[in-house]
């Protein structure tokens, strides 16, 4: 674990739940910030989720301190203000009206703490929809993301909370920019990130295609291919492998690697448009070769020829993946009430080292309340 990370010395107070807000705090914490999570007396509700929600709290609250405050209580609200007076960043994901009633809206806070950066994770940015409730699946349906993911007539959300997580990433991005600006001006900022606008950016490439060409892409399962090979094939032992040939060089390597050199001599397959046009007759030949070989042999062929390929894996299988299991690929977190678990940190390296804060453990409810509040009384940070 590193102690010399870029945000060392930065204090973040986070009052949020679910995924977008907590992921914002997690990203800042992995970069070295001290993140103090404010929880109600009963704890963050996501602590008790099961099924597909069971991973929410432990995944996105690693490395934080937990302080219990009942912000509906005047005394605890005063304590929160005392904590905010020592903070650099306040992360929240509550409705604007609720925050205003408590005196915690961004304009109210910055009037009292001009150096504070208030990072608000919302469903929508300012506009006609700003007061609507939103969740990941809602905005995926609204923006066309679900339409593009499932086949026609079956809109489908993508298979993780990716939009929430990326919304948190954009919020953290705004915080980083505001910290740099504060270093020049001495003034904080109000950062607002919208889940809807985040998803809109993710589908922007399809919007721009329509604006430029006047044509709409069909959903991804029915897309018009831009490459000769970009497909799933079954192997002899019943596994599936994704194979891609996106360049002229890859097309040639794939044909040679699979013993289909005659395709390279075919006068009707000499250009990429011709190869795409000829998919109806080339893909069955490729499929026949792949179906005659076990998965392990196909992997050897793909690696030997430096080709695009991938197994169709389940998330649980990542624990057995040799690249995931390399040093710095996974970090073990302690979660007292649930047990230890392994998960990745930030998907980047700085100076050749993985980026992760001093701790990746998950705090118990209120584990740090006494210590943090005692430090406030002592005037220490």
C-alpha positions in Angstrom: 0.0 0.0 0.0 1.3 3.4 -0.9 1.5 6.4 1.5 2.8 9.0 -1.0 -0.2 9.1 -3.3 -1.3 12.3 -5.1 -4.2 13.0 -2.7 -2.4 12.3 0.6 -3.4 15.0 3.1 -6.8 15.6 1.4 -9.9 15.0 3.6 -13.1 13.9 2.0 -16.4 13.7 3.8 -18.8 11.5 2.0 -22.6 11.3 2.7 -23.9 9.0 0.0 -25.2 5.5 -0.7 -25.7 2.9 -3.4 -22.9 3.1 -6.1 -22.3 6.5 -7.8 -21.5 8.5 -4.6 -19.6 5.7 -2.9 -17.5 5.0 -6.0 -16.6 8.7 -6.1 -15.3 8.4 -2.5 -13.5 5.1 -3.3 -11.7 6.6 -6.3 -10.5 9.5 -4.2 -9.5 7.2 -1.4 -7.5 5.0 -3.7 -5.6 8.1 -4.8 -4.6 8.7 -1.2 -7.4 10.9 0.3 -8.8 10.3 3.8 -12.4 9.4 3.2 -14.8 9.7 6.1 -18.2 8.1 5.3 -21.1 9.5 7.2 -23.7 6.8 8.0 -27.1 7.0 9.7 -27.4 5.1 13.1 -28.7 2.0 11.3 -25.9 2.1 8.8 -25.9 2.5 5.0 -28.9 0.6 3.7 -26.7 -1.0 1.0 -24.8 -2.9 3.7 -27.8 -5.3 3.9 -28.4 -5.9 0.2 -28.3 -9.5 -1.1 -28.0 -11.1 -4.5 -26.7 -8.8 -7.2 -26.6 -6.0 -4.7 -24.4 -7.9 -2.2 -21.2 -6.5 -3.6 -22.3 -2.9 -3.6 -21.2 -1.8 -0.1 -18.0 -3.8 0.2 -16.8 -3.0 -3.3 -17.3 0.7 -3.2 -16.6 1.5 0.4 -13.1 0.0 0.7 -10.5 2.1 2.6 -13.0 4.5 4.2 -13.6 5.5 7.8 -17.2 5.2 9.1 -18.7 7.9 11.3 -22.3 7.6 12.5 -24.3 10.8 12.6 -28.0 11.3 12.6 -28.2 14.4 10.5 -31.9 14.9 11.4 -30.7 15.6 15.0 -29.6 19.2 15.5 -26.6 18.2 17.6 -25.3 15.7 15.0 -25.9 18.1 12.2 -23.8 20.6 14.1 -21.1 18.0 14.4 -21.2 17.3 10.7 -20.7 21.0 10.1 -17.7 20.9 12.4 -16.3 18.0 10.3 -17.0 19.9 7.0 -15.0 22.8 8.4 -11.9 20.5 8.3 -12.7 19.0 4.9 -11.4 19.6 1.4 -14.3 17.8 -0.3 -17.9 16.9 0.5 -19.4 14.1 -1.6 -23.2 13.7 -1.6 -25.9 12.1 -3.7 -29.2 13.4 -2.1 -32.0 15.3 -3.6 -31.4 19.1 -3.7 -34.5 19.8 -1.7 -33.5 17.5 1.1 -30.0 19.1 1.3 -31.4 22.6 1.3 -33.7 21.8 4.3 -30.6 20.6 6.2 -28.5 23.6 5.1 -26.2 21.3 3.2 -26.8 22.5 -0.4 -23.7 23.4 -2.3 -24.4 27.2 -2.3 -25.2 27.1 1.4 -22.0 25.2 2.3 -19.7 27.3 0.1 -21.0 30.5 1.7 -19.7 29.2 5.0 -16.7 27.2 3.7 -15.4 29.0 0.6 -12.5 26.6 0.2 -14.8 23.5 0.2 -15.3 21.5 -3.0 -18.9 20.1 -3.0 -19.2 17.1 -5.3 -22.9 16.3 -6.0 -23.8 13.0 -7.6 -27.2 13.5 -9.2 -29.5 11.7 -11.6 -29.5 14.7 -14.0 -27.7 18.0 -14.5 -29.7 21.2 -14.4 -32.6 21.2 -16.8 -36.1 19.9 -17.3 -35.3 16.5 -15.7 -33.2 17.7 -12.7 -35.9 16.8 -10.1 -36.5 13.3 -11.4 -35.4 10.3 -9.6 -32.9 8.1 -11.5 -31.0 4.9 -11.3 -28.6 3.2 -13.7 -31.2 1.2 -15.5 -33.5 4.2 -15.8 -31.0 6.3 -17.7 -29.8 3.4 -19.8 -33.4 3.1 -21.1 -33.7 6.8 -21.6 -30.5 7.4 -23.6 -30.6 4.4 -26.0 -27.9 2.5 -24.2 -30.4 -0.4 -23.4 -31.7 -0.2 -27.0 -28.2 -0.6 -28.4 -27.3 -3.5 -26.0 -30.2 -5.9 -26.6 -31.6 -7.3 -29.8 -34.5 -5.4 -31.5 -37.5 -5.3 -29.2 -35.6 -6.5 -26.2 -33.7 -3.5 -24.7 -31.2 -4.7 -22.2 -29.1 -3.0 -19.5 -25.4 -3.7 -19.6 -24.3 -6.4 -17.1 -22.9 -4.3 -14.3 -23.3 -0.9 -12.6 -21.0 0.5 -15.2 -22.9 3.7 -15.7 -23.0 4.4 -11.9 -19.3 3.6 -11.6 -18.4 5.9 -14.5 -20.6 8.6 -13.0 -18.6 8.4 -9.9 -15.4 8.5 -12.0 -16.5 11.7 -13.7 -17.4 13.2 -10.3 -13.9 12.3 -9.0 -12.5 13.8 -12.2 -14.3 17.0 -11.5 -13.0 17.0 -7.9 -9.4 16.6 -9.1 -9.8 19.5 -11.5 -11.3 21.6 -8.8 -8.5 20.8 -6.4 -6.0 22.0 -9.0 -8.0 25.2 -9.6 -8.3 25.8 -5.8 -4.5 25.6 -5.6 -4.4 28.6 -7.9 -7.4 30.6 -6.7 -7.9 29.5 -3.1 -11.6 29.0 -3.8 -13.6 25.8 -3.7 -16.2 24.8 -6.3 -19.5 23.1 -6.8 -19.1 19.9 -8.9 -22.2 18.3 -10.2 -22.3 15.0 -12.1 -25.3 13.6 -13.8 -26.0 9.9 -14.3 -28.1 10.6 -17.4 -25.5 12.8 -19.0 -22.9 10.2 -18.2 -24.9 7.6 -20.1 -25.5 10.1 -22.9 -21.8 10.4 -23.4 -21.5 6.7 -23.7 -23.9 6.6 -26.6 -22.6 9.8 -28.2 -20.8 7.8 -31.0 -24.2 6.5 -32.2 -25.8 10.0 -32.0 -22.9 11.5 -34.0 -23.2 8.8 -36.7 -26.8 9.8 -37.1 -26.0 13.5 -37.2 -23.3 13.0 -39.8 -24.7 10.3 -42.0 -28.4 10.4 -41.2 -28.4 6.7 -40.5 -29.1 4.9 -37.2 -27.0 1.9 -36.1 -29.1 -1.2 -35.3 -28.6 -2.7 -31.8 -25.2 -4.3 -31.3 -26.4 -7.9 -31.7 -27.5 -6.9 -35.2 -24.8 -4.4 -36.1 -23.3 -3.9 -39.5 -19.7 -5.2 -39.2 -16.8 -3.0 -39.9 -14.3 -5.9 -39.8 -13.9 -9.2 -41.7 -14.0 -11.2 -38.4 -15.4 -10.1 -35.1 -17.4 -13.1 -33.9 -17.9 -15.9 -31.4 -17.1 -19.4 -32.3 -17.6 -22.8 -30.5 -14.6 -24.9 -30.0 -14.3 -28.7 -30.1 -14.7 -29.0 -26.3 -17.8 -26.9 -26.1 -16.3 -23.6 -25.1 -16.8 -20.3 -26.9 -14.0 -18.1 -28.1 -14.2 -14.6 -29.5 -12.0 -14.1 -32.5 -11.3 -10.8 -34.2 -9.4 -9.7 -37.4 -9.7 -5.9 -37.6 -6.7 -5.1 -39.8 -5.3 -6.4 -43.1 -2.4 -7.9 -41.1 -4.7 -9.6 -38.7 -6.8 -11.0 -41.5 -3.7 -12.5 -43.1 -2.4 -13.9 -39.8 -5.7 -15.5 -39.0 -6.0 -17.2 -42.4 -2.5 -18.6 -42.1 -2.9 -19.6 -38.5 -6.1 -21.5 -39.2 -4.7 -23.1 -42.4 -7.0 -21.1 -44.7 -4.3 -19.7 -46.9 -6.6 -20.1 -49.9 -8.7 -17.2 -48.7 -5.7 -14.9 -49.1 -5.4 -15.9 -52.8 -9.1 -15.4 -53.4 -9.4 -12.4 -55.9 -12.8 -11.5 -54.3 -11.2 -11.1 -50.8 -8.3 -8.7 -51.5 -9.7 -5.6 -49.8 -11.4 -5.0 -46.4 -14.8 -4.1 -48.0 -14.6 -7.4 -50.0 -13.7 -9.4 -46.9 -16.7 -7.8 -45.0 -18.9 -8.5 -48.0 -17.7 -12.1 -48.1 -18.4 -12.9 -44.5 -21.3 -15.2 -45.4 -18.8 -17.6 -47.0 -15.7 -17.0 -45.0 -17.1 -17.3 -41.5 -18.4 -20.9 -42.0 -14.9 -21.9 -43.0 -13.4 -20.3 -40.0 -16.1 -21.8 -37.7 -15.3 -25.3 -39.1 -11.7 -25.0 -38.2 -12.3 -23.6 -34.7 -14.9 -26.3 -34.1 -12.4 -29.0 -34.9 -9.9 -27.8 -32.2 -10.1 -27.7 -28.4 -10.1 -24.3 -26.7 -6.5 -24.6 -25.4 -5.2 -25.2 -28.9 -7.1 -22.2 -30.2 -5.5 -20.1 -27.6 -2.1 -21.2 -28.6 -2.9 -20.4 -32.3 -4.2 -17.0 -31.4 -1.3 -16.1 -29.2 1.3 -17.4 -31.6 -0.2 -15.2 -34.4 -0.7 -12.1 -32.2 -4.5 -12.1 -32.9 -7.5 -10.6 -31.1 -9.2 -13.3 -29.1 -11.0 -13.8 -25.8 -12.7 -16.6 -23.9 -16.4 -16.0 -22.9 -15.8 -15.9 -19.1 -18.0 -15.4 -16.1 -17.0 -12.8 -13.4 -16.3 -15.5 -10.9 -13.8 -17.0 -13.2 -11.6 -13.9 -12.9 -10.3 -15.2 -9.6 -8.5 -18.0 -11.6 -7.2 -15.8 -14.4 -3.4 -15.6 -14.3 -3.3 -11.9 -15.4 -5.8 -10.9 -12.7 -3.8 -12.9 -10.1 -0.5 -11.2 -10.9 1.0 -9.0 -8.2 -1.1 -5.9 -7.9 -4.1 -7.3 -9.8 -6.2 -8.1 -6.7 -6.2 -6.8 -3.2 -7.7 -8.6 -0.2 -10.1 -6.6 1.9 -11.2 -7.4 5.4 -15.0 -7.0 6.1 -15.5 -8.1 9.7 -19.2 -9.0 9.4 -18.9 -10.7 6.0 -15.4 -12.1 5.7 -12.4 -11.3 3.5 -12.8 -10.8 -0.2 -10.5 -10.0 -3.2 -11.2 -7.1 -5.6 -9.2 -4.9 -8.0 -8.2 -1.3 -7.2 -7.9 1.5 -9.8 -7.1 0.2 -13.3 -3.9 2.2 -13.7 -0.3 2.3 -12.5 1.8 5.3 -11.5 5.5 4.9 -11.8 5.0 1.2 -12.4 3.0 0.7 -9.2 -0.7 0.0 -8.7 -2.7 2.8 -7.2 -4.3 2.0 -3.9 -4.5 3.9 -0.6 -3.3 2.9 2.8 -6.2 0.5 3.4 -8.7 -1.5 1.4 -10.6 -2.8 4.4 -14.4 -2.2 4.7 -15.3 -0.2 7.9 -17.9 -1.5 10.4 -20.7 0.8 11.2 -19.4 3.7 13.2 -16.0 2.1 13.7 -14.2 5.5 13.5 -16.9 7.8 15.1 -15.1 8.1 18.4 -11.7 8.7 17.0 -12.8 11.2 14.4 -15.0 13.2 16.7 -12.3 13.3 19.4 -9.9 14.7 16.9 -12.4 17.5 16.2 -12.6 18.4 19.9 -8.8 18.4 20.1 -8.6 20.6 17.1 -6.6 18.1 15.2 -7.3 16.9 11.6 
